[in-house]
């Protein structure tokens, strides 16, 4: 009989709720507690076995939790929470600010090693599963070029940037890969692509009464770091339309590598990994939960410190034994 892995959740937004649902699909995992900065009474969980506690109480439950899954944001939450919780628990997080991953790894690794804990950082689909596929494709096809496309799906950061424009009441932005470009890569071409050539930005915006829509559209299309480098479409809609047609959080994307082999590099090979997600947070949560299982196993083996997807064997993600994997899936 397999031992049950006890899980805690820090943060109960869309991602935290997704983690709770994902745990229900894994019989070898058990949710013990949800920790929040909000008023504990405001969070309702239909399970008497799951405690809802303030985040300051986490240190009182060190012995009751095998792995803590951190569901905070990458901008301000995880840079503090990652090292903090790594001193007390084995952890998994979805830190996704690519440029800052090396420094974040160093911070978490130092604390986790000092306290005999194991922390899987930057777990999700990008960084995460896409990272694995980029690495695998480069290792197998060193002579080649690789492309990552995101979408079609909702970019929560870009949507938030639009909502911060004065006069905007609500907005959602979809990132859409340029299909013609993807098809050319699948056919063996290796184009050099600018930012504008890879993705479109499709924005649906609700504005306050009396606001100049043309000015809002111009503010969006010229916004540096978000839209200025892309072909951007802006459509104005009603609050009702926003609620009815744009309240979900789909996403996905592609990692494609086009490589050459042979004495004269005359043979072309295409490696592709793709995702089409109805719910970005629920899928990301499912990845976090699988890696929580791996973290528990690694820690029991004495493999302490921070780990990324490059450091964790695939077999450790599965609830099945090595013998079962060899027999059923190899």
N, C-alpha and C positions, 0 to 999 in steps of 0.2 A: 504493500500500500504506500502510495507516494505521500510525502509530508506536505501539508498545506502551507503555502507561503503567505504570511500576513502582510497586508498592504495598507499604507496610509496615503492620504492625498492632501497636499497643501494647495489651496486655491480651488474655488468651486464655481468657476465660470463655465463657458462652453467646453473647454478642454477637460476640466475636472469632472464635469458631468459625463463627458464621453468616456473617461477612464472608469468611472463607476459602472457604466453600462458594459464596457469591455470586460471588466473583471467577472461579471455575471456569466460570460461565455467561457470562462476558464475554470473548471472545477477544482484545479489545484491551487487557486488563488482565493484569498478571502479579504474583503475590505473591512478593516478594523475601525478606522476613524477618518473623518474629514476635518481638516484644520483651516480656519478662515480668519481674515482680519475684520470681517463684517460682524454685525450683531448675530450671535449664534442662533437666536430665536427666529431670525429671518430666513434660515435655511431649513427646508423641510425635506427629509429623506424618508421614504416609505420602507424603512427597515429598522426595526428596533435594535438589531445587533450592531448597527453602525453608529458610533458616537459622533456628534458634531461639537467641536471644541474650538476655542480661540487658539490662534496660532502660538500664542505665548505659552500654551499648555503642552506643546509638543514634547518638550524635554522631559515631561513627567511620564512619557509613554515609550521611552527608548527600548525597554525590554519587551514590549508588546508588538512591535512592528519590525518586520524583516527588511522591508524596502519602502522608502518614502518616495512617492512620485510627485515631483514639483511642477505645478501647472500655472505658474506665474508668467508674466511677460518678460521678453528678453531685454527690453529697453532699460527698465529700472528694477524689476523684481529679482530676476535670476542672478544678476551680478552680485547681489547681496545674499540672497537666499541660498544659492548654490554652495558657496564655502561654509555658510552658517550651518546648514543642515548636514553637510558632509562630515562635520565633526561629531555628529550624534548618530546618524543613520547611514545605511546604504541608500543611495539615491539614484533616480533617473530623472532627466530633465530634457526639455526641447529647445535649449538655447539656440537661436537661429540667426544671430548677427554674424554672418560668415567672416567678416574681416576681424572680428574680435574673438573668434574661437580659440586661437593659440593662447592669448593671455587669460581667457576664462579657464581653459584647460589647466594652465599652470596654477592658478589660484585654487581651484578645486582639488587638483592632484596633491598639492602640498598638505592641505588639511586632511584629506582622506587617508593619505599614507601615514600621517602622524597618529591618526586615531584608529587605524586598522579597519577602515571602511572602504567600500567599493562604490564608485559613482560613474554611471554611464551618462555622458554629456552629449548635447546636440543630437538627440534621438528624435527621429520623425521621418518625413519623406524627403525633405531637402532643407537643411542637411539631414542625412540619414540614408535612406534607401537609394536616393539619387547619387549620393556620394559613393556608395558601394559600387554602383554600376559604372560610374565614371572611372573609378580605380580599376575595376575588373576589365573594362574595355581597353583602357590604356595599357594594362599589363599584357593583354592578349594581342592587341594590335598596336604596337608602338609606332608604326609608320601610319599615321592617319590624323584625322581631325575630329574633334568631338563638339557636340552642340547640346545645349540644354534649353528647352522651351518650357514655359509655365503657362498653364491654362488649357482650355478656357475655364476660368474660374474667378471668384471674388478675391480681390486683393484688399484685405482689411486695412492695411496701412495707407494705401492710396485712397480708399474710401474715406478714411478718417481725415486725410489731408484736404479733401474737398469739403467735408463738413465744417472745417475750421474757417472757411471763407465767409466773411460777413455777408449775411443775406441768405445763406444756404440753411435750409431746415433739415434736410436729409439727403443722403446720396449713397450710391453703391457704384463701384467701379470693377469692371470685368477685364482681366488680362486675357488677350486672345492671341495665340500664336498664328503667324502668317502661314496658311496651309500650303500655298504654292512653294514657299521656301522649304518646308518640311518634305514635300514630295520630291523636290529636286535633290535633297540630301539622300533620301531613300533610293533614288535612282543612281546613286554613286557619285554625284557631284560634290565638290568640296569648296563651296563658296566662302569668301571672307565676308562676314556680315556685320553691318553697323547695328547699333541698338534699335534704330528705327525700322530696320528691315526684318527684325525677328518677331516683334510683337506689336499689336494694336492695343489702344486703351479705349474702352467703351464705357462711357459714364452716363448714369441716370440720376438726375438731380431734381430735388424739390426745393423751390425758393419761396421766400416770404413775399407777401403781396406788395406790389409796387416796385420790386427790385428790377434793375436793368439786366435782363437775361443775357444780352449780348456781352455786357461787361463781365458777367459771371463766367460765361463760356470762355472769354479771352483770358480771364484770370486762371482758369483751369489749364488751358492749352499752353500757357506760357510759364507755368509753375516749374521752377528749376528743381532738379533731382527727382521729380515725379512724372511730369508730363511733357516738358519742353523738348525732350529728345525722342518723342514718339508721335506717330500719327494718332490723334485723339479725336474721338467723336463724343459730342455732348448732346444728350436728349433730355428735355425737361418734361417731367411727369408730375402727377398728383401724389399726395401722401397715400391715398388709397391704392394707387397703382404700385407704389413702392412697397407697401405692406403685402399686397396680394401676389405680386410677381417677382419681387426681389428680396425676399426675407430669408432665403436659404443660403448656405455657405458651400456651394460646390467648388471643386478645384481639380487639379491634376497637372499632367504635363508629360514631357518626353525627355529621355536622354538618348541621344543617337551618336554612334561613332562610325565613321566611314574610314576603313583602313585598307591598306595594300599589302600583299604578300607576293612572293615569287622573286626569281633572279632579277627580273626587270620591273618588279612591282606591277605586273600586268593583271593581277587578279584583285578584284574589289570585294570587300566583305562589309556587311552592314550589321552592327549590333544595336539593338534598340530595346529600351525598357520604358513602359508607359503606365500611367495611372489615370483613371477617370473616377472621380470621387463625388458622390452626392453630398457628403459632409466632410469637409476638411478637418474640423476638430475631432470628429468621431474616428476617422481613419488614423489621424496622428495619435490619438489616445490608444488605439489598438496596437500601434507600434510600441508605444511606451510600455504597455502592459507586458508584451512579449519580452522586452528587454529587462523588465523588472525580474522576470524569472531567471534570465541569464545572470543578472547582477547577484542574485541570491546564491546561485551556484558558484560563481567566481569567488565570492567572499568566503564561502565555506572551504574553498580550496586554498585560501590564503593569498589570493591575487588582489592586493589592495591598491588604492589610488584611483585616479580618473581613467576612464576608458572611453574610446569612441567606437563607432561601428566597425572601424578597421581592426580593432583589437579583440573583438568578441566573436568566437566561432558560431556559425549559423546554428549548429546543433544545440547550442545552449538556449536558444530561443524557444525550442519546442518542448511541449509537455511530454513527448515520447522519449523513451530511453534510446541510447545509441543502437542497441540491438533492434529495436522496433523501427528506427529510421532506416537502418541498413536493409531490413527485410521488406519494408513497405514502400519506401520512397527512392532508394538508390537504384 
